[in-house]
Each structure stands twice: as structure tokens, then as C-alpha cells.
Amino acid sequence: MTSQPTTAKVGFFESGAGKILARNWASCFLILMIAIFSLAGPGFFDIVNFQNIIHLSTGAFLVAAA
């Protein structure tokens, strides 16, 4: 009786792309969110939006630095 070679199914996270995604999931998530908000929000990349983000986050940065 000869044994037949079995082909094991490789899961997504065992493939090359899956390993990269698993290691960099936070970066992939942030890139996805930037893409969604840039398409859905009509002023997402305006300079006023970046100024508001910096202005409103200054307090949190000062508290974190203290």
C-alpha cells in the first residue's frame, strides 16, 4: 500500500502576503482608514483640517510630556 502525497491547504496567514499583513496590521489599518476618509470626507486633506488636528491635540501632547 503506497501512501498518496497529500496537499496541505495553506491558510492566508501562512502565505507571504498574510505574514506581512499580520506583522503590519496597524499600518494597514491606518492606510485603509486614510483611504476611506479621503474618499468620504470632502476636506480631509485641507490645511485647515491639519491645523485643527494639531490645535486640538496640543493639550494631550502637553499632558503626555509632563
C-alpha positions in Angstrom: 0.0 0.0 0.0 1.6 3.2 -1.1 0.8 6.5 0.6 -0.6 9.2 -1.5 1.0 12.6 -1.2 -1.3 15.0 0.4 -1.5 18.6 -0.4 -2.0 20.6 2.7 -4.0 23.7 2.4 -2.1 26.8 3.4 -4.0 29.4 5.3 -3.9 33.0 4.4 -1.7 34.0 7.4 0.8 31.3 6.4 1.3 32.8 3.0 3.8 35.6 2.2 1.1 38.4 2.0 -0.6 37.1 5.1 2.6 37.2 7.1 3.3 40.8 6.0 -0.3 41.8 6.9 -0.1 40.0 10.3 3.2 41.8 11.1 2.0 45.3 10.0 -1.7 45.1 10.7 -1.8 48.5 12.4 -0.2 50.3 9.5 -2.5 48.5 7.1 -5.5 49.6 9.2 -4.3 53.2 9.2 -3.7 53.3 5.5 -7.2 51.8 5.0 -8.8 54.5 7.2 -6.9 57.3 5.4 -8.2 55.9 2.1 -11.8 55.7 3.3 -11.8 59.1 4.9 -10.1 60.8 2.0 -12.9 59.5 -0.3 -15.8 60.0 2.1 -14.8 63.4 3.6 -14.7 66.4 1.3 -11.9 68.4 3.0 -9.9 65.7 4.6 -6.6 66.8 3.2 -7.2 70.6 3.6 -4.7 72.6 5.5 -7.4 73.8 7.9 -8.2 70.2 8.9 -4.5 69.6 9.8 -4.4 72.8 11.7 -7.5 71.8 13.7 -5.9 68.4 14.5 -2.7 69.9 15.7 -4.6 72.6 17.7 -6.9 70.1 19.4 -4.2 67.6 20.2 -1.7 70.0 21.8 -3.3 69.6 25.2 -3.0 65.8 25.1 0.6 66.1 24.0 1.5 68.5 26.8 -0.1 66.2 29.4 1.7 63.2 28.0 5.0 65.0 28.0 4.6 66.1 31.7 
